[in-house]
Structure formats: structure tokens, C-alpha cells
Amino acid sequence: MGTCLELFLTFAKIGMFTFGGGYAMISLIEHECVEEKRWITADELMDITVIAESTPGPVAINCATYTGYKRAGMKGAVAATVGMVLPSFLILLLISSFMDSLLEYELVEKAFKGIRVAVGFLITKVGINMVRKLLKTASHRYISAGFVIGFFFLVMTCSLLQIRYSTIVLILASGFLGVCIYSVIGRREP
């Protein structure tokens, strides 16, 4: 099977069977591209996810584009991106045609409620895996752990108090604090 076709089919499978958007897809991308096919490393996936969060476009599509490009250049990037987008587009097109009548069925409504729970767990799993990998590779584990815990409590407090914040501001603030904290640590080391 050609590389571009394999990229297309792999990302089409991910795009077709994942509900909940980009972060829910990351655990499937990790399974397929890191563990099964070894197209990218776990560190690369974490870096892609961080970069994809701060660039325009959905996270999963940016991950697919990077993986495709790394594997087969521009043709691979296009194949992986189209593979990721096409199933979702077709499913949404089909569902939107029947959505009003579809939600009238109690069974479908209950299924969507169950799917929401699974999506929440998938997103939580991705977050936990990213923090584990960060702490495993960090040279200053305790400071990195404190950083993670501090931001976790900040975000949870804002969410519980229903304080609105921009994810862009959160990313910029964490980048600024990272530069400040790790610059001070770097000066102290011999």
C-alpha cells in the first residue's frame, strides 16, 4: 500500500470513529501513529499538540498535517489532512440532514449523552498522558509539577467561579512564566 494511501486511511479511521473534536482524537492519534505505526515519537506528538494549540486550526488536523508531512512530504500532509477531515464532513452532512428528526428519538438522545461522557474521559486521558510525559522528560520535575498544579488550580478556580478567560491569554501567560522561571533556574546552575 502506498504511503499516502496508508496516511489517508489511518487518519480517515481516526476521523470517522472519534467524537468530541481534537483533544479526544489525540489518544487515537497516539495509538495509531506513535504506538502502532511508529511514524512519530510520543515527544513529537506532545510538541505538535502544544504547537497546534497555539496555531490556527483544529488540533487534530494540525497533528495529522504534521505527521503526513513528516512521513511523505507535502503529498503526505494533504493525504493525512483530507483523511482526517473527510469522514467528519460527510458524517456532519448526513446528520445535519436528519438532525431535527434524529434527536426526537429517545434512544439517540441517550446515546449522545453517553458519548459525551466517553469524550470527557478521552480528553482527560490525553491531559494526564501529556503531564506524565512532561514530568518524565523535565530536567526540573518538581518545578514542572508545581507549574502544572498551579495552572490546574488556576483554571479549575476560574471555571468553578465562572470567570471567563481566553485560552490565548493562558498560553501566553504560561509561556511568559516559563521563560521567567526557567531563566532563573538556568542562571543558578553551574
C-alpha positions in Angstrom: 0.0 0.0 0.0 1.3 3.5 -0.9 2.4 5.8 1.9 -0.1 8.5 1.0 -3.0 6.0 0.8 -1.9 4.5 4.2 -1.9 8.0 5.7 -5.3 8.8 4.3 -6.9 5.6 5.5 -5.3 5.8 9.0 -6.5 9.4 9.5 -9.8 8.6 7.9 -10.3 5.9 10.5 -9.4 8.3 13.3 -11.7 11.0 11.9 -14.6 8.6 11.5 -14.5 7.0 14.9 -13.7 9.8 17.2 -16.3 12.0 18.8 -15.5 15.2 20.7 -13.0 17.0 18.5 -9.3 17.4 18.6 -8.3 16.5 22.1 -10.4 13.4 22.0 -8.7 12.4 18.8 -5.2 12.8 20.2 -5.4 9.5 22.1 -6.3 7.7 18.9 -3.6 9.6 17.0 -1.1 8.5 19.7 -2.3 4.8 19.4 -2.1 4.7 15.7 0.8 7.0 14.8 3.1 6.5 17.9 2.4 3.0 19.2 1.2 1.1 16.2 2.9 2.6 13.1 5.8 4.5 14.8 5.5 7.4 12.4 6.2 9.9 15.2 7.5 9.7 18.7 5.5 10.5 21.9 7.6 13.6 22.4 6.9 14.8 18.9 3.1 14.3 19.4 3.3 16.3 22.6 5.2 19.1 20.9 2.8 19.0 17.9 -0.2 19.2 20.3 1.3 22.3 22.1 2.2 24.0 18.8 -1.2 23.1 17.3 -3.0 24.6 20.2 -1.3 28.0 19.6 -1.7 28.0 15.8 -4.9 28.5 13.7 -7.0 25.4 13.0 -8.1 22.4 14.9 -5.5 20.5 17.0 -6.2 17.1 15.4 -6.0 18.4 11.9 -2.7 20.1 12.6 -1.4 16.9 14.1 -2.5 15.0 11.0 -0.9 17.5 8.7 2.5 17.4 10.6 2.5 13.6 10.7 1.7 13.3 7.0 4.3 15.9 6.1 7.0 14.1 8.2 6.1 10.8 6.6 5.7 11.7 2.9 6.2 15.5 2.4 3.5 17.7 1.0 1.6 14.9 -0.6 1.5 13.1 2.8 0.3 16.2 4.6 -2.6 16.6 2.1 -3.5 12.9 2.3 -3.5 12.9 6.1 -5.4 16.1 6.4 -8.1 15.1 3.9 -8.3 11.7 5.6 -8.9 13.5 8.9 -11.5 15.9 7.6 -13.5 14.0 5.0 -15.2 11.5 7.3 -16.3 14.1 9.8 -17.5 16.3 7.0 -19.6 13.6 5.4 -21.0 12.4 8.8 -22.0 16.0 9.7 -23.5 16.5 6.3 -25.6 13.3 6.8 -26.5 14.1 10.4 -27.5 17.7 9.6 -30.0 16.5 7.0 -31.7 14.4 9.7 -30.7 16.2 13.0 -34.1 17.5 14.0 -35.9 14.3 13.4 -32.9 12.2 14.8 -33.0 13.9 18.2 -36.7 13.1 18.6 -35.7 9.5 19.2 -35.1 8.9 22.9 -32.5 6.2 22.1 -30.4 8.6 20.0 -30.6 11.3 22.7 -29.4 8.8 25.3 -26.6 7.6 23.1 -25.3 11.2 22.7 -25.4 11.7 26.4 -23.3 8.5 26.8 -20.9 9.6 24.1 -20.3 12.9 25.9 -19.1 11.0 29.0 -16.7 9.0 26.9 -15.3 12.1 25.2 -14.7 13.7 28.6 -12.7 10.6 29.7 -10.7 10.7 26.4 -9.8 14.3 26.9 -8.8 13.7 30.5 -6.6 10.7 29.4 -4.8 12.9 26.9 -4.2 15.6 29.6 -2.9 13.0 32.1 -0.6 11.4 29.4 0.8 14.8 28.4 1.6 15.7 32.1 3.2 12.3 32.7 5.4 12.7 29.6 6.3 16.3 30.6 7.3 15.2 34.1 9.2 12.2 32.8 11.3 14.3 30.4 11.6 17.5 32.5 15.0 18.3 34.0 13.4 20.1 36.9 10.5 17.7 37.8 9.4 19.4 41.0 9.2 22.9 39.4 7.4 21.5 36.4 5.0 19.6 38.7 4.4 22.8 40.6 3.8 24.7 37.4 1.2 22.1 36.2 -0.5 22.0 39.6 -0.6 25.8 39.8 -2.2 26.2 36.4 -4.6 23.3 37.1 -5.9 25.1 40.2 -6.0 28.4 38.4 -8.1 27.0 35.6 -10.3 25.0 37.9 -10.9 28.0 40.2 -11.8 30.2 37.2 -14.1 27.5 35.9 -15.9 27.0 39.2 -16.3 30.7 39.7 -17.4 31.0 36.1 -14.6 33.6 35.4 -14.2 33.8 31.7 -10.6 33.7 30.3 -9.1 33.4 26.9 -7.0 30.3 26.2 -4.7 32.6 24.2 -4.0 34.6 27.4 -3.5 31.4 29.3 -1.0 30.1 26.8 0.9 33.5 26.6 0.9 33.7 30.4 2.3 30.2 30.8 4.9 30.9 28.2 5.9 34.1 29.9 6.1 32.4 33.3 8.1 29.5 31.8 10.7 31.9 30.4 10.9 33.7 33.8 11.1 30.6 35.9 13.4 28.5 33.8 15.7 31.5 33.1 16.2 32.0 36.8 16.9 28.2 37.2 19.3 28.3 34.3 21.3 31.1 35.9 21.6 29.2 39.2 23.0 26.0 37.6 26.8 25.9 37.1 
